[in-house]
């Protein structure tokens, strides 16, 4: 594949060189003038000098505002409930366990036995 690319590049170079030789003098002069203008424009800076500190200040202000606003936001009850639901759904325990959770809590408290009734 590398040899094919080399052949392609060699052929493209030959074709472009031949096309360059066929360009008339007026077009060559215009192309040269446009090239010089482009090179001169590339050397000049189009940005004002004050733009760099101003953009840095804008970025710092944005980061500060986001930090403060995110710090002051407390999680809502809905988001906590959603997290609990996700935890329950991702748990390996049987879903029936959660359906009868009050029963298991009652047993843990100490269910009354026959001896307790009299």
ABEGO torsion letter per residue (X at the ends): XAAAAAAAAAAAAAAAAAAAAABBAAAAAAAAAAAAAAAAAAABBABBAAAAAAAAAAAAAAAAAAAAAAAABBBBAAAAAAAAAAAAAABABBAAAAAAAAAAAAAAAGBBBAAAAX
